[in-house]
Amino acid sequence: MKEQCLNKDFIRRTLHIIEHYDGPYGVTLLINCLLGLIVLPKEKDFNGINDSKLNFSALGMSEKEIVSWGQIDQAERTVSRFLRCLRNSVAHLQIESISSKGEIESLRFVDDSGFEAVFPLEKLKEILTRLALLVIAD
């Protein structure tokens, strides 16, 4: 089987897990899925998303949902850069959970550029689902 096919099969399985898991470890699952969807493909030099389809609305979000771009110039504030910042945050364990009444509600992502984004768990799940669908559609 070709590597591209293996990558897409992996992403399909990850998408299936995101859509169907209903157990007590949902936050752990989302972080693991982030690893699978944005960290591992980067390490394998995977270019699975057609840039013409890569925009914030395709991910179900707005650029305004990003708390801070830090030192990143306005011209570089793209979805590709967002995904790289998110990847850096996950890969370097710069993730913080935000809880209320003992339950994790959101995850905060930061990287060394000063990038910061906070997503409620359901929003993060939506972003991951849409990202996976974009990758397997190509």
C-alpha positions in Angstrom: 0.0 0.0 0.0 1.3 3.4 -0.9 2.2 5.9 1.9 -0.4 8.4 0.8 -3.1 5.7 1.1 -1.8 4.7 4.6 -1.9 8.3 5.7 -5.5 8.8 4.5 -6.6 5.4 6.0 -5.0 6.6 9.3 -6.9 9.9 9.1 -10.2 8.1 8.3 -9.8 5.9 11.4 -9.0 9.0 13.5 -12.1 10.7 12.1 -14.2 7.6 13.0 -12.8 7.7 16.6 -13.6 11.5 16.9 -17.2 11.0 15.6 -18.0 7.8 17.6 -16.2 7.9 20.9 -18.5 8.4 23.8 -16.4 7.4 26.8 -14.9 9.1 29.9 -11.6 10.1 28.2 -12.9 12.5 25.6 -10.2 15.2 26.3 -7.4 12.7 26.1 -8.9 11.4 22.9 -9.0 14.9 21.4 -5.4 15.5 22.3 -4.4 12.2 20.8 -6.4 13.0 17.7 -4.6 16.3 17.4 -1.3 14.4 17.5 -2.6 12.1 14.8 -4.0 14.9 12.5 -1.5 17.7 12.8 1.7 16.4 14.4 2.3 13.0 12.8 1.5 14.2 9.2 3.9 17.1 9.6 6.7 14.8 10.7 6.1 12.6 7.7 6.1 15.7 5.4 2.4 15.0 4.6 0.9 17.6 2.4 -2.7 16.3 2.4 -4.7 19.5 2.2 -5.3 21.4 -1.0 -4.4 25.0 -0.1 -7.4 26.4 -2.1 -9.7 24.6 0.4 -7.7 25.8 3.4 -9.5 28.7 5.1 -10.9 29.4 8.5 -14.5 28.9 7.6 -13.7 25.4 6.1 -12.5 24.5 9.6 -15.7 25.9 11.1 -14.0 28.8 12.8 -13.1 32.4 12.5 -9.7 34.0 12.8 -11.2 36.1 15.5 -11.4 33.0 17.7 -7.6 33.1 18.1 -6.8 35.0 21.3 -3.4 36.2 20.0 -1.1 35.7 17.1 1.8 37.0 19.1 4.8 38.0 17.0 3.3 36.6 13.8 2.9 39.3 11.1 -0.5 40.1 9.8 0.3 38.7 6.3 1.3 35.4 7.8 -1.9 34.9 9.8 -3.2 32.1 7.6 -4.8 28.7 8.4 -1.6 27.0 7.5 0.2 29.1 10.1 -2.6 28.5 12.6 -2.2 24.7 12.1 1.6 25.0 12.5 1.1 27.0 15.8 -1.4 24.4 17.0 1.0 21.7 16.0 3.8 23.3 17.9 1.6 23.7 21.0 0.6 20.0 20.9 4.1 18.7 20.0 5.8 20.7 22.8 3.1 20.0 25.4 2.1 23.7 25.7 -1.6 22.8 26.3 -3.5 23.9 29.4 -7.0 22.7 30.4 -9.6 25.1 31.5 -12.1 23.7 34.0 -15.3 24.7 35.6 -16.8 22.7 38.5 -14.2 20.0 38.1 -14.9 19.4 34.4 -12.6 20.4 31.6 -14.5 22.7 29.3 -11.8 24.2 27.0 -8.1 23.7 26.0 -5.7 26.6 25.7 -2.9 26.3 23.1 0.2 28.5 23.1 3.5 28.4 21.2 6.8 30.2 21.5 5.8 32.9 18.9 3.2 34.2 21.4 0.3 32.5 19.6 -2.6 31.6 21.8 -6.0 30.0 21.1 -8.6 28.7 23.5 -11.3 26.3 22.2 -14.2 24.7 24.0 -14.0 21.0 23.6 -16.9 20.8 21.1 -15.4 23.5 18.9 -12.0 21.7 18.9 -13.9 18.5 17.9 -15.5 20.3 15.1 -12.2 21.8 13.9 -10.6 18.3 13.9 -13.5 16.7 12.1 -13.5 19.3 9.4 -9.7 19.1 9.0 -9.8 15.3 8.7 -12.6 15.6 6.1 -10.5 18.1 4.1 -7.5 15.8 4.1 -9.4 12.7 3.0 -11.3 14.6 0.3 -8.2 15.4 -1.7 
